[in-house]
Amino acid sequence: MVQINFLAILFAALVPLVMGFVWYNPKLFGNVWMRESGLTQEKMKSANMGVVFILSIILSILIGMFLQFVTIHQFGAVGMIGGDEKLAKPSYTAFMRDYGMAYRSFGHGALHSFMTGILFVFPLIAINAMFERKSWKYVFINTGFWTITITIMGGIICGWYAMDGFNWVTQK
């Protein structure tokens, strides 16, 4: 049985906050991002940062839930049988016995999440930016942030099982 690992997702959901502190710091891309976004220091200070952080964590948990399905292929096998493993044919049981832990590593999760960044996140940000009349600098700063961020998140989520004491996939 493939189970959702809420602890890995919660841990991965902290990555956007940590990355954001670094990526959008004025010493890295913060000043350029503010200029390209049309933001000012006054506008930035007017936000309720407690609410922003809490909502960011909640939304990052949703991203983690999505990345779990992108990086852990066994969820696809469960989906093919309708989610009820009790009704599965012997071929499903044999498949999960043989491949239930296959491709479960940080690198595998990072690869699939990186591809998601390039092939999914980049087009989304670019399309919005074009209609919002934002610059390509804006697109690349935000796409770079999200691609690196979800690459790390996907690696954590997919590779979590390999850590001692956190084997979260059980097979019956």
N, C-alpha and C positions, 0 to 999 in steps of 0.2 A: 504494500500500500504506500502510495506517495502522500506525504502529509505536508501541509503548509508549515513552514518554520517561522513563526511569528517573531522569535528572538532575533534571528538573522535579519529579517525584514526591518525590525525596529532599529537594530544596530546600523544597518545600511541607510536607514532614513536620516541618520545624523550626518551622513557624508555631505549632502548639499549645504548644510549650514557651515560645516568646517571648510569645505571648498569655497563657499561664498565669502567667508572671512578673508581667505587668501586671494582668490581670483579678483574680487571686486575691491580689494584694498587699493587706496590711492597710489601705493608704490608699484602696483602691478598694472591692472586695467581699470581701476576705479575711476580715475579722472576722465579717461577717454570714454568709458562707458557712460558716465554721467553726462558728458557733453553730447555724445551721440544719441542718448535717450531723451535729451532735452530737460534733464533734471537739474535742480540747484540744491545747494546745501540746506537752504531754508525748507524746501519741499521735502528733502530727506528727513530733516529733523521733526517735521510735522506728523510723521507716521507714529502709530502706537506699535512700537517694536515688539512688545509682548504678544500682541495679537498676530503680528506678522510671523514671529517665530513659531507660535503654536500652530497656526494654519500651515506654515511651511512644513512642519513635521508631519502633520496629518496628510497633506498632499504628497509628501515624500514617501509615506507608507503606501499610498496608492501606486506610486511609481514602482516601489519595491514589489508589490503584489504582481504588477504587470511583468516586471523583469524576471520574476520567478518562472513564469510561463514561457518567457523567451529563452531562458538559459537552461532550464531543466526539462529535457525532452520527454522524460517519463510522464509528465503531466499530459502530453499529447496522447500517449498510449491510454491513459485513464480516460481521457476525453473520447477516444474512439469507441470505448465500450459503454459510453453513456454515464460514466462516473460510478456505477455500482459494481464494485469488484466481485460481489457475491454472484452476479449473473454472468461473469466472464467465462469464456471458453478456456479449455486447458492450454490452448496456444498462447493466450494472454499471460497465464500463470508462468508458463515456460519462458516467455519473453522477459517478464519482469525478473525471474530468477536469474536469467543470463545477463540481462542488461540493466537491471534495476539501479545499479550504482555506476554505470558507465558514463563517462564524460561529466563527472562531477568534480570539477577543480576550479580554482580561482581563474586560471588562464582561460579555460573554456567559457566560463561565465563572462569574463572580461571581453573575450573575442566577440561573442554574440551581442553583448551590450554595446561594444564599440561600433559594430555594424549597424545596430539600431540607431545609434547617434548619427552616423553618416547618412543612412538611407531613410530615416524616419524623422529624427529631430531636426536635422539641417533643413530639409524641405519645409517643415512646418514653420520654423522660425523665419526662413527666407520669404515664404509666401506672405506671412503676416507683415514682415518688415517692408516688403515692396508696397503693399497696400497702405501701410502707415507712413510711407515715404521716409523710412529709416535708411541709413547708409549701410554699405557692405561691411564697414568696420563693426557696426552694431551687430550685424548678422554673425560675423565670425567670432566676435567676443562672446556672445551668448551661446552660439553653437559649440564653441570650444569648451566653455564651461560645462554645458550639459553633456557633451560627449565624454569628456574626462570623468565627470561626476557619475554618470550612469555606468561607465566602464568599471569604475571602482565598485559601485553598488552591485552590479551584476556579478562581479568576481566574488564579492563577499557572500552574496546569496547562494550562488552555485557551489562555491568551495567550502562553505561553512561546515559541511559534514566531515571534512577531513581533519578538523581540529579535534584533539583528544577530548572525549567526553561529550561530544556534540553530534554523534551519529544519529541523525534525525529521520532517516528513511528506514522504515521497517518493512520486511517482506514476510508474507504469510504463505 
